[in-house]
Amino acid sequence: MRAGQPRAHQSQLQCRSGGVSSSEAGQALPILAVVVLLVLLIGVGLMHLSAGLADRARARTAADAAALAGARDGEDMAGRVAEDNHAHLEQYVARNREVEVTVRVGDERATARAQLRW
């Protein structure tokens, strides 16, 4: 450093060598906002996906239970069992000793068959 150099010039040199210039200041905020927005969108997408997977599993369980109940006690019981499992019985078909049911939970549908054996 030279003896005649003013102190203001000294701070400008330090800013250029190790700090952020005034034209780059504030650039982190828009980048951070975009990152936060992307994380939120991914989170919403994952929640939607997990809700669909849960509905699919509930529909399968309800269809299995309704088919077993229907094979033993008929369509009315199949409908009640489906409702007990938070599902809606959409179709009930009985052929001989076999029953096929289709239930819906949310947007998911599941079909199951059961056969009454003695």
N, C-alpha and C positions, 0 to 999 in steps of 0.2 A: 504494500500500500504506500502510496506517495503521500508526503506530508501535506501537500496543498489540496488534496482531494476532499470535497465536502462529504459529510456523513450521509446525506440523502442518496448520493450516488452509490455509496457503499451498500445500503439496503436494497437498492435495485439490483445490484450484482448478486446478492445472496438470493433474491427471489428468482432470478433467471437460472441460477445454477442448481438450486435444490427444491424450489417451491413450484407452485402452479402459477402461470401467468394469468393476468386479468381476463384474457379472452377465453381461457379454459375454465374459469371459475363457474360453478353452477351446473356443469355437465353431468355430474353424478346424480342429481335429482331426477332428470328425465329417464335416465337409464334405470335407476332404482324403481321408478313408477312403472316402467314397462315390465321389469322382473316381477314386481309384486302382482301386477295384472295377470301375467302368465301363470304364476303360481296359483292364483285364485281360480283361473279358468281350468287349470288341470285338476284342482280340488273339486270343483263342481262336476266336472266330467267323471271323476272317480266315484263321487257320491251317486251319480245317476247310474253308473255301471253296477255298483254294488247293490243298489236298490233293485235293479232288474234281475241280478243273480239271486237275491233273496226271494223275490217273487217267484222265480222259476223253481227254486227248491221247495217253497211252500206249495206251489201248484202240484208238484210231483207227489209230495206227501199227502196232500188232500185227495188227489186222484187215487192213490193206492188205498187209502182208508175208505173212500167212498165206494170203490169197486168191491172191496171185501164186504162192506156192509150191504151193498146192493146184492151181492151173490147170496148172502144169507137171508136178508130180510126185505129185499125189494127196493123199488125206486124211491119211495118216500124216505126210507132210512138212508139211502145213498145221498139224497139231497140234504137231509139233516146233518149227516156226518161232514159233508162238504162245507155246509154253513158253519159248523162248529170249528172247522179248520180255516175259516175266513176265506172261503172260496165259493164260487157260484157253479152249480151243476148245469152245464150247457147241453149235455147229451147223455142219454142212458139207453143202451141197447142190450136186450137180454135174448140170447139164443141158447136153447136147450138149458144146459146148466152153467153157461158162461155169460158173464156180464162185462160190458165195455162201457166205461164212463169217460167223459171229457169234462174237465173243470177249468175255470179261469180264475186267476188271481192277478189283479191289475191288468197288465197287457199280456201276461204270460198264460199259455194254455198247456195242459198236460192231459194225456190219455193213459188209462190203465185198464188192465183186464184181470178178472178173477174168476175162478171156477170153483163151484161148490162140489166137494167130494165127500163121500161117506165112507 
